[in-house]
Every structure is written in C-alpha cells, then in structure tokens.
Amino acid sequence: MQQIPISPEGYKRLQDELDQLKKERPIVIQAIKEAREEGDLRENAGYDAARERQGMLEARITYLQSRIQTLNVIDLATMSGSKACFGATVELEDVDTGEMKRYLLLGPDEFDTSKGSISVLSPVGKALLGREVGDEVTVNAPKGKIVYEILSISFQGDGA
C-alpha cells in the first residue's frame, strides 16, 4: 500500500471531519425514523432526503477511514534539503513570461491553491519532485507546455 504524505495539521483536519461525521450519524438516523413515521414512503421527500444524506455520510466516513490508514504524517518543521519534495516551498519563474510563482508542496488531501499550496501529485508538483535550484522543469498544462526555472527551495525548518 502506497503511503501518502500529509502534515500533522492536514491529518488533524481529516480526523476532525471523520469525528464530526460520526457524530452526525444518530441525527440522520433519527431524521429517517421521524420521516418514516409520517406515512407513505413513496411520496415522502423528507425520508428521501434523509436517506440520501445517510448515504453520502456513510460514503464519506468509509472513504476517510480507509484513506487515513494510507497516510504518512510528516512534520514540516523537520524537513530540509536542497531538492523539491513534500513540505518544500518552491519559487519558480515562467521562462517565457517571467511570471513568478511560489508553491508549498503538500499531499493530495490538504493542498489549497488559494493559499499557495499544491499537491505533490499535481502536474506541477510531479515535475518539481527531486529537482534543485537552477533546474528547468516542463509542465504539460491544459494550455500547453510551460517551462519553469526553479529559483529557490526552502523549508519551514530552514526558517522559511
């Protein structure tokens, strides 16, 4: 089974979500019970909605329980090195446009592009893994090939 990297904060968010969903179970079961008591189930929108919610809830709980078993929690403060990897903050320059980008490489369960983090499994993340400052990487993006030069690599443990 492949281990998927995640920060302690990302792991806690997933565990908190799982705990919250488990707390919702009795509420959804009660809603189903109450809707069932209303009579004819064929035309009972409340019953249908509660059953649908239960299905989504159980599916997400099952997913989170299985996913959590595959996670490898890595403290970002302990990371260092000269190569781009999980936990690295990488500054890039688009060779053609001169546009600068800065990404924190995180796992697929915790990245947030609006906060400047990307998944190590994204096209850019995959292209950066194992590369060093000065390397050029080519990313096959939907709008075509983009060539980036790596300007810097830093880690939280480095004082980044």
C-alpha positions as a printed Julia matrix, in Angstrom:
160×3 Matrix{Float64}:
   0.0    0.0     0.0
   1.42   3.37   -1.05
   1.93   5.84    1.79
   0.54   9.32    1.11
   2.32  12.25    2.8
   0.35  14.64    4.96
   1.24  17.29    7.53
   0.09  16.94   11.15
  -2.35  19.81   10.55
  -3.82  18.14    7.46
  -4.14  14.85    9.32
  -5.93  16.57   12.2
  -8.39  18.22    9.79
  -9.28  14.84    8.26
  -9.59  13.19   11.68
 -11.78  16.07   12.93
 -14.0   15.73    9.86
 -14.34  11.98   10.47
 -15.23  12.56   14.13
 -17.85  15.17   13.17
 -19.42  12.88   10.57
 -19.66  10.06   13.11
 -21.46  12.43   15.48
 -23.96  13.21   12.7
 -24.95   9.55   12.29
 -27.53   9.45   15.13
 -29.07  12.73   13.92
 -29.56  11.35   10.41
 -30.91   8.05   11.75
 -33.42   9.99   13.87
 -34.46  12.07   10.84
 -35.07   8.85    8.87
 -37.11   7.42   11.74
 -39.24  10.57   12.01
 -39.79  10.73    8.25
 -40.74   7.04    8.17
 -43.4    7.7    10.8
 -45.04  10.27    8.52
 -46.52   7.5     6.39
 -46.23   6.63    2.7
 -42.52   6.43    1.88
 -43.06   6.63   -1.89
 -44.02  10.3    -1.7
 -42.06  11.35    1.37
 -39.45  13.95    0.38
 -38.15  14.21    3.95
 -37.48  10.48    4.03
 -35.77  10.55    0.63
 -33.58  13.5     1.68
 -32.61  11.85    4.96
 -31.74   8.57    3.21
 -29.67  10.44    0.63
 -27.85  12.3     3.41
 -27.22   9.0     5.18
 -25.75   7.5     2.01
 -23.4   10.45    1.47
 -22.44  10.47    5.15
 -21.61   6.76    5.2
 -19.68   7.0     1.94
 -17.53   9.86    3.26
 -16.93   8.07    6.58
 -15.86   4.92    4.75
 -13.57   6.92    2.46
 -11.95   8.82    5.35
 -11.44   5.66    7.42
  -9.68   3.89    4.56
  -7.73   6.99    3.49
  -6.42   7.72    6.98
  -4.82   4.26    7.04
  -2.7    5.18    3.98
  -1.4    8.49    5.33
   2.17   9.1     6.41
   2.23  12.07    8.81
   5.34  14.2     8.26
   6.15  17.21   10.42
   7.03  20.03    8.01
   9.3   21.63   10.63
  11.64  18.62   10.4
  12.05  18.83    6.61
  15.17  20.23    4.98
  17.35  19.7     1.94
  18.21  21.07   -1.44
  15.69  19.15   -3.52
  11.99  19.82   -4.01
   9.89  17.34   -2.05
   6.84  17.2     0.21
   7.0   20.18    2.57
   9.23  22.34    0.35
   8.33  25.87   -0.66
   9.48  26.35   -4.24
   9.83  29.64   -6.09
   9.53  29.38   -9.85
   9.8   31.66  -12.83
   7.93  31.01  -16.06
  10.77  31.08  -18.6
   8.55  32.52  -21.35
   6.55  35.16  -19.45
   8.78  35.93  -16.46
   5.79  35.32  -14.17
   6.84  34.3   -10.66
   5.1   31.56   -8.68
   5.6   30.27   -5.15
   4.2   26.91   -4.08
   4.23  24.86   -0.91
   4.23  21.18   -1.89
   1.7   19.23    0.17
  -0.2   15.97   -0.05
  -3.34  15.49   -2.13
  -5.61  15.63    0.93
  -4.55  19.04    2.17
  -3.34  21.34   -0.59
  -5.17  24.63   -1.18
  -4.25  26.55   -4.31
  -5.93  29.68   -2.93
  -3.34  29.61   -0.12
  -0.39  28.88   -2.4
  -0.07  25.15   -1.86
  -0.28  22.44   -4.49
  -0.35  18.66   -4.39
   2.83  16.69   -4.94
   0.65  14.6    -7.28
  -0.41  17.56   -9.46
   1.33  18.04  -12.81
   3.47  20.89  -11.41
   4.14  19.0    -8.17
   5.24  15.88  -10.02
   7.51  17.91  -12.3
   9.19  19.58   -9.3
   9.84  16.49   -7.17
  13.54  15.77   -6.84
  14.61  18.88   -8.72
  17.05  21.53   -7.47
  17.6   25.29   -7.71
  18.55  26.23  -11.27
  16.76  23.26  -12.84
  14.22  23.87  -15.56
  11.07  21.8   -15.47
   8.47  21.36  -18.19
   4.85  21.02  -17.16
   2.17  19.74  -19.54
  -0.68  22.07  -18.64
  -4.11  22.28  -20.28
  -3.0   25.45  -22.08
   0.19  23.78  -23.34
   3.73  23.2   -22.14
   5.07  25.6   -19.54
   8.75  25.74  -18.69
   9.69  26.93  -15.21
  13.08  27.64  -13.71
  13.44  26.83  -10.02
  14.72  29.94   -8.26
  14.68  28.74   -4.65
  13.72  25.84   -2.43
  13.12  26.35    1.27
  11.57  24.52    4.19
   9.79  25.65    7.35
  12.62  24.14    9.39
  15.04  26.38    7.48
  13.26  29.47    8.75
  11.17  29.9     5.6
